[in-house]
Every structure is written in structure tokens, then in C-alpha cells.
Amino acid sequence: MVRIGILTVSDRASRGEYEDLGGPAIEEWLTRVITTDWVAERRIVPDGVDSVRQALLDLCDRAGADLVLTTGGTGPSPRDLTPEATSSVVGKDLPGFGELMRRVSLETVPTAILSRQIAGIRGKTLIINLPGKPGSIEVCLGAVFPAVPYCLDLIGAGRIETDEALVRSFRPRG
């Protein structure tokens, strides 16, 4: 069974002052696209390096997540520190994920250039930072997810299959 961590980073959502829209948007998208049996490990934490770092360590090291998707905390405001927390726990950076997410987002919103999403690997877990808005989450996941199953294969994580009519995963032949 593939384990996927979904981490919402938001001061207001963590205090119950704001409905978490990002986490449910990620889970709904994954439910539509992934055909493999999987289970979600959901967390909501306040912004900040320490809170996000601890949640990432918990999802990767204790919960054994194969994939962790974060939402929120990737902008330029002082409390947006998700990329810094992610950088502190990954052993390998995968800059192409952030580059592609910014490129596809710029096709619809000029402020996408302010986004600081990153991705990286911690042991056998792939971590990807996504934006906070549900529409942007869908755009970004649609862009990067074709590479996710093969990346998980390469790092020894759980195997994910997708509905090819929705997301055509790429795995080299041979």
C-alpha cells in the first residue's frame, strides 16, 4: 500500500480560523488519477521552518510516506518558509519540479514568478512543495506528476500507477 503524506502549511488553517482547501484538493486530485491502492496521511501545521520540518520528518521517517505533497508557505511573505524547511530535510534537490511548476503557472497568472516551490528526496520519500490555491495545485500536479511514478521507482519507494487517460506516467523502456 502506497503512503502519501499531504501536508497543509497555514497559520490560519492550523488554528481552525480558515478552512483547509489545499489538502482536500490534493487528495481529490490523487483519488482521480492514481489507480494503485494508496492511503493519505494528512497533517495541518502552522507556517514556519520548525513546524514544517517536524511534520516532514514525521511523515517521512515515522509514517513511512513514499510521497509527501505540501501545500502553502511557498510565497515571498515573511512566514512562507516551506521551501526552507523542505531543504533542511532532503538529501537531494530536484530543481526541475519547481522550474516546471513555475513555468506552467506563469501561463495563467503573472504572480507565479513569486512562487518558490521546490522538491527533493529524503531516503525513500519524494517531497514536492505545491502552491496553496486549489486551482494552482491542479495545474502543478498535472505538470509534474508524469515524472513522479518513475522517480518513486528510482528511489525504491512504493509503485504508483495512474489512469493513463488523465495522467500519462513516463517510465523508460528497457
N, C-alpha and C positions, 0 to 999 in steps of 0.2 A: 504494500500500500504506500503510495507516494504521499509524503507530508509536505504541505505548502504553508509557510508562515505568511500571514497577512498582517502587517504592522501599520496602524494608523498613527501618525505623529501630529498631535494637535493639542495645544493647551486647553482650548475651549471644549473640545470633544472629550478629553480625558476628565474634565470636571463636570461633564454632563450638561454643559450650557449650550452645546451645539450638537446636532445630530451628525454622527459619522456617516458621510455619504461615500467617501473614498473606499473604505474597506469593503462595504457591501457591493460597490461597483466592480471591484477586483474579483470578488468571489462569484458574482453573477457572470462576469466575462469568462472566467475559468470554467465554470459549470457548463457554459455553452460550448466551449472549444475543446476541452480535454475529454478524451474518451476512456482513458485509463482510470481505474479506481484511485481516488485521492481523498485526503482529509485536510480540512483547513485548521490551522492553529491561529486563532485571531487574538490580537492584542491592540490596546489603545494606550498610548503613553503621551505625556506632555513633551513639548519641544525641548531641546537641549541635548548636548552631547552625552551626558551620563545616562539619562533615561533611555535614550535610543540605543546607546551602546549596550546597556544591560539587557534590554529586550532582544537585541540581535544575538547576543551571546546565549541567552536563554533559548531562543528559537533554534539556533544552530547546534549548540553543544548539549543542551538538555533534551529538547523536544525532537532533535534529530531531523530537522526540516531539510528536504532536498533542495527546495527553492524558497527564498524569502522575498516577498514583494512589499516594499514600503510605499506609503502614500503620504505626502505632506512634508513640509520642512525643507524644501529644496530651493526656495527663492532667496532673494538677497536681504531680507529683513534680518535684524539682529538675532532673533530667536530661531531662525531657519538654519539648523545645524545638522540635519540628517546626513548630508554627504560627509561631514567631518566625522560623525560617529561611525558611519559605514567604513570610511578609510581607516579608522582605528582598529577595526576587527578583521578586515580582509587581508589575505596574504598575496593575492594577485589582483591587480586592477584590470578591468576590461573596458577601456575607454570608448570602444566602438558603440556600446549600448547608449551611452549618454549622447554621443555625437548624432546617432541616428534619431533618437527621440527628439532632440532639439531641431533637427532638420525637418522632420515630418510635422512637428508642431508649428514651425515657422510658416508652413503653408496655410495655416488658418488663423494664427494670432501673432502679431509682431512682437509681443512681450515674451514669447518663448525664448528669446535670446537671454532673458534673465534667469532662466532655469539652470539648475546646477546638478541635475540627476547624474548619478554615477552607478557603476556596477562592479562587482568583484566576487572573488571566490574565497570562502573560508572553509578549509578542509574539503568536505564533500557537499558543500552548500553554495549555491549561486544566489547572490543577493543583488537585487535590482531596485534602485530608487525610482519611483514613479511620481508624477505630479499629483496634486491634491484634488483637482477637479475631475468629476466622473467622465466628462466628455474627452478630456485630455488623456485620462487613463486608458480609455478605449483606443484612442489614436496611437498612443505609445506602445501599448501591448500588441496591437495589430502589427506594428512595425517590427518590433524586436522578437516577438515570440517564435517566428520561424527558425531562429537560431537556438532557442532555449533547449529543446529536447536533445539536440546533438551536444550542446555544452554539458548538459547533465550526464550524458553518456561518457564524455571525455573525462569528467572529474570523478566518476564512479558513484554518482547519485542514482536515485530511482529513475526508471524509464517512463517517459511520458509519451503518449500517442495523442494526436489531435484529430479532430474532424477535418479531413482534408478539404472539404467544401468551404470551411471557414478560415482555417489557417493551415497552409501547406508547410509542414515542417521539412527542413532540409537536413538530410543525412547523406554524406558522400557514399557512393557505391564502392564496394571492394573490400 
